[in-house]
Amino acid sequence: MQGLRVTPARAGGRNRLYVNLPGGPTVAWYDPDNGRISVVLERYRDDALAALAPYTTGDLTVGPPPVPSSAELARLALHPDDDLAPNRPGEALYAELDPRPPPGLPRIRRDPRRADLAAQQRLGDALDRLEGAGWRTVHCVPLPGADRIDHLAVGPGGVLAVRALAAQGTRVRVAGPVVRVGRGPANGYAAAVRRRAERAAHALATPVRPVLAVVGAARLETEAVPQDVRILRDDEVAALARLGGVLKPAEVEALYAMARDRRTWLAV
């Protein structure tokens, strides 16, 4: 059958390849970790195997999928174009940045967005490593008005809207609502991440904690930090794995299923 679409994504902490019909429904998926192809629509079995053939290796087990959880059922109904789970950290910046300057045009100064991208990549990798502790993260969540949440983490410790602040090799000083990076001007980063957390709480109908993560700073100084905003360094992200007592595993998966759906964020 022509038109089957093979799309990589992560689910339940695993890398998978999903086969979808042109209209969106999932036909099958391939889990390379255990060499299993789970067929959802049996009448498309041969077509799905043919579509996955270039990506499979070794011995394969083919059969119906295991009994899905409610979160898995929600994911299966999600059109790939609405699924934010494949987003890379800093996804929106990849399209904005030209990897090569125009011929003959000298680069006078480094584009600050490149530092932002590097910071989001570094922080995103640290958040993704929390999956073993029951956390799920959606990167680069789009909000109306050309705004976005850098990282939305859902886990046993609750829901976190995380802003990555690029500060490679500089001093960062947080004094109340004001954040200063190096000798740069004072900025309202704390207020911005708080507003995004409020929008996320409205969309998900659950409390969302704003987090400002300072990436690569030579020194972080804090004074009168706002109580509702958590300030941390990127090398402290691993400590989030110890947070718990807020959400049960089923609640984590249900909120993650909502967070990864682009339509959740259309009216916040």
C-alpha positions as CSV (number, residue, x, y, z in Angstrom):
1,M,0.0,0.0,0.0
2,Q,1.3,3.4,-0.9
3,G,1.4,6.3,1.5
4,L,2.2,4.6,4.8
5,R,4.2,7.0,7.0
6,V,7.0,5.8,9.3
7,T,7.6,8.2,12.2
8,P,10.2,7.9,15.0
9,A,8.9,8.7,18.5
10,R,9.5,7.9,22.2
11,A,6.9,6.2,24.3
12,G,7.2,4.7,27.8
13,G,10.9,5.5,27.7
14,R,11.5,3.5,24.5
15,N,12.5,4.6,21.0
16,R,9.9,3.3,18.5
17,L,9.0,3.6,14.8
18,Y,5.3,4.0,14.2
19,V,3.6,3.2,10.9
20,N,0.5,5.4,10.2
21,L,-2.0,5.6,7.4
22,P,-2.2,8.8,5.4
23,G,-5.1,10.0,7.5
24,G,-3.3,9.5,10.8
25,P,-4.4,6.2,12.4
26,T,-1.6,3.9,13.6
27,V,-1.2,0.6,11.8
28,A,1.8,-0.8,13.7
29,W,4.9,0.1,15.6
30,Y,8.4,-1.4,15.8
31,D,10.3,-1.6,19.1
32,P,14.0,-2.1,18.3
33,D,14.9,-2.8,22.0
34,N,13.0,-6.1,21.9
35,G,12.7,-6.7,18.2
36,R,9.0,-6.7,18.3
37,I,6.5,-5.3,15.7
38,S,3.1,-4.8,17.2
39,V,0.3,-4.8,14.6
40,V,-2.7,-2.7,15.4
41,L,-4.7,-3.1,12.2
42,E,-4.2,-6.7,11.0
43,R,-5.5,-6.1,7.5
44,Y,-2.5,-3.8,6.9
45,R,0.0,-6.3,8.4
46,D,2.0,-7.0,5.2
47,D,2.1,-3.4,4.2
48,A,3.3,-2.4,7.6
49,L,6.1,-5.0,7.5
50,A,7.1,-3.8,4.1
51,A,7.3,-0.2,5.3
52,L,9.4,-1.2,8.3
53,A,11.7,-3.5,6.4
54,P,14.4,-0.9,5.8
55,Y,14.6,-0.2,9.5
56,T,14.5,-3.6,11.1
57,T,17.4,-6.0,11.9
58,G,17.8,-9.5,13.4
59,D,15.0,-11.8,14.5
60,L,11.6,-10.2,14.8
61,T,8.5,-11.0,16.7
62,V,5.3,-9.9,15.0
63,G,1.9,-9.9,16.7
64,P,-0.8,-7.9,18.4
65,P,0.3,-5.2,20.8
66,P,0.2,-5.7,24.6
67,V,-2.9,-4.4,26.3
68,P,-2.5,-0.7,26.2
69,S,-2.8,1.8,29.0
70,S,-5.2,4.7,28.8
71,A,-2.3,7.0,28.0
72,E,-1.2,4.6,25.2
73,L,-4.7,4.6,23.8
74,A,-4.7,8.4,23.7
75,R,-1.4,8.4,21.9
76,L,-2.6,5.9,19.3
77,A,-5.4,8.3,18.4
78,L,-3.0,11.3,18.0
79,H,-2.2,12.4,14.5
80,P,1.6,12.6,14.0
81,D,1.3,16.3,13.0
82,D,-0.2,17.0,16.4
83,D,2.3,15.0,18.4
84,L,4.9,17.1,20.2
85,A,6.8,14.1,21.6
86,P,9.4,14.0,18.7
87,N,10.4,17.6,19.3
88,R,14.1,18.1,20.0
89,P,15.2,20.5,22.7
90,G,15.2,23.9,21.0
91,E,13.2,22.6,18.1
92,A,11.9,26.0,17.0
93,L,15.4,27.4,16.8
94,Y,16.6,24.9,14.3
95,A,14.3,26.5,11.7
96,E,15.3,30.0,12.6
97,L,19.1,29.5,12.5
98,D,20.9,29.3,9.2
99,P,23.8,26.9,9.7
100,R,25.8,28.7,7.0
101,P,26.2,32.4,6.6
102,P,25.6,33.9,3.1
103,P,28.8,33.7,0.9
104,G,31.0,36.8,1.3
105,L,29.2,38.0,4.4
106,P,31.5,38.1,7.5
107,R,30.0,37.1,10.8
108,I,30.5,40.1,12.9
109,R,29.2,38.6,16.1
110,R,27.8,35.3,17.3
111,D,24.1,35.0,17.0
112,P,22.8,34.8,20.7
113,R,20.2,32.2,19.6
114,R,23.0,29.7,19.1
115,A,23.8,30.0,22.7
116,D,20.1,29.6,23.5
117,L,20.0,26.4,21.4
118,A,23.0,24.9,23.1
119,A,21.5,25.7,26.5
120,Q,18.2,24.0,25.6
121,Q,20.0,21.0,24.2
122,R,22.1,20.6,27.3
123,L,19.2,21.0,29.6
124,G,16.9,18.8,27.5
125,D,19.4,16.0,27.6
126,A,19.5,16.3,31.4
127,L,15.7,16.2,31.7
128,D,15.5,13.2,29.3
129,R,17.8,11.2,31.6
130,L,15.1,11.4,34.3
131,E,12.9,8.9,32.4
132,G,14.2,6.1,34.6
133,A,12.8,7.9,37.6
134,G,9.3,8.1,36.1
135,W,9.6,11.6,34.4
136,R,8.3,12.4,30.9
137,T,9.4,15.6,29.1
138,V,8.0,17.5,26.1
139,H,10.4,19.9,24.5
140,C,9.6,23.2,22.8
141,V,5.9,23.4,23.6
142,P,4.3,26.0,21.3
143,L,2.0,28.6,22.8
144,P,-0.3,31.1,21.0
145,G,1.4,34.4,20.3
146,A,4.7,32.9,19.1
147,D,5.7,32.0,22.7
148,R,6.8,28.6,23.9
149,I,7.8,26.6,26.9
150,D,11.4,25.3,26.6
151,H,10.7,22.1,28.5
152,L,7.6,20.7,30.2
153,A,8.5,17.9,32.6
154,V,5.8,15.7,34.1
155,G,6.8,13.2,36.9
156,P,6.3,12.0,40.5
157,G,7.2,15.5,41.7
158,G,4.5,17.2,39.7
159,V,4.6,19.3,36.5
160,L,7.4,21.7,35.8
161,A,7.6,24.5,33.2
162,V,11.3,24.9,32.7
163,R,13.1,27.8,31.0
164,A,16.7,27.4,30.0
165,L,18.9,30.4,30.6
166,A,22.1,30.4,28.6
167,A,24.9,31.7,30.8
168,Q,28.0,30.0,29.6
169,G,31.0,31.0,31.7
170,T,29.3,34.1,33.2
171,R,28.0,35.2,36.6
172,V,24.3,35.1,37.1
173,R,22.7,37.1,39.9
174,V,19.0,36.6,40.9
175,A,17.6,39.3,43.2
176,G,13.9,39.0,43.7
177,P,12.2,39.2,40.2
178,V,15.3,40.5,38.5
179,V,17.9,38.3,36.9
180,R,21.2,39.6,35.5
181,V,23.5,37.6,33.3
182,G,27.1,38.8,33.4
183,R,27.2,42.6,32.8
184,G,24.0,42.5,30.7
185,P,20.9,44.4,31.6
186,A,18.4,43.2,34.3
187,N,15.7,41.0,32.9
188,G,12.4,39.6,34.1
189,Y,13.2,35.9,33.3
190,A,11.5,34.8,36.5
191,A,8.2,36.6,35.6
192,A,8.3,35.2,32.1
193,V,8.7,31.6,33.3
194,R,5.9,32.2,35.8
195,R,3.5,33.4,33.1
196,R,4.3,30.3,31.0
197,A,3.7,28.0,34.0
198,E,0.3,29.7,34.6
199,R,-0.7,29.1,30.9
200,A,0.4,25.5,31.2
201,A,-1.6,25.1,34.4
202,H,-4.7,26.4,32.6
203,A,-4.2,24.1,29.6
204,L,-3.6,21.0,31.8
205,A,-6.0,21.8,34.6
206,T,-3.3,21.0,37.2
207,P,-0.7,23.0,39.2
208,V,2.5,23.7,37.2
209,R,5.7,24.9,39.0
210,P,7.9,27.5,37.1
211,V,11.6,26.6,37.0
212,L,14.4,28.8,35.8
213,A,17.4,26.6,34.9
214,V,20.7,28.4,34.6
215,V,23.0,26.6,32.1
216,G,26.8,26.8,32.2
217,A,27.1,29.7,34.6
218,A,30.5,30.2,36.3
219,R,28.7,31.4,39.4
220,L,25.1,31.6,40.5
221,E,24.1,34.1,43.2
222,T,20.6,34.2,44.6
223,E,19.0,36.8,46.9
224,A,15.4,37.0,47.8
225,V,14.4,34.5,45.2
226,P,10.6,34.4,44.5
227,Q,9.1,31.6,46.5
228,D,7.0,30.3,43.6
229,V,9.9,30.0,41.1
230,R,12.5,27.4,41.5
231,I,16.0,28.5,40.5
232,L,18.6,25.8,39.8
233,R,21.8,25.1,37.8
234,D,21.8,22.6,35.0
235,D,24.0,20.3,37.0
236,E,21.3,20.1,39.7
237,V,18.6,18.7,37.3
238,A,19.4,15.1,38.3
239,A,18.2,16.0,41.9
240,L,14.7,16.3,40.5
241,A,14.6,12.5,40.4
242,R,14.2,12.5,44.1
243,L,11.0,14.5,44.1
244,G,7.8,12.6,44.6
245,G,4.5,12.3,46.4
246,V,2.6,14.5,44.0
247,L,1.6,12.4,41.0
248,K,1.0,8.7,40.6
249,P,2.4,6.9,37.6
250,A,-1.0,6.7,35.9
251,E,-1.5,10.5,36.5
252,V,2.0,11.2,35.0
253,E,1.1,9.2,31.8
254,A,-2.3,10.9,31.5
255,L,-0.8,14.4,31.8
256,Y,2.0,13.6,29.5
257,A,-0.5,12.4,26.9
258,M,-2.2,15.8,27.2
259,A,1.0,17.7,27.1
260,R,2.3,16.1,23.9
261,D,-0.9,16.9,22.0
262,R,-0.5,20.2,20.1
263,R,-4.2,20.9,20.3
264,T,-4.0,21.2,24.1
265,W,-2.1,24.4,23.7
266,L,-4.2,26.2,21.1
267,A,-6.3,28.3,23.5
268,V,-4.1,29.3,26.5
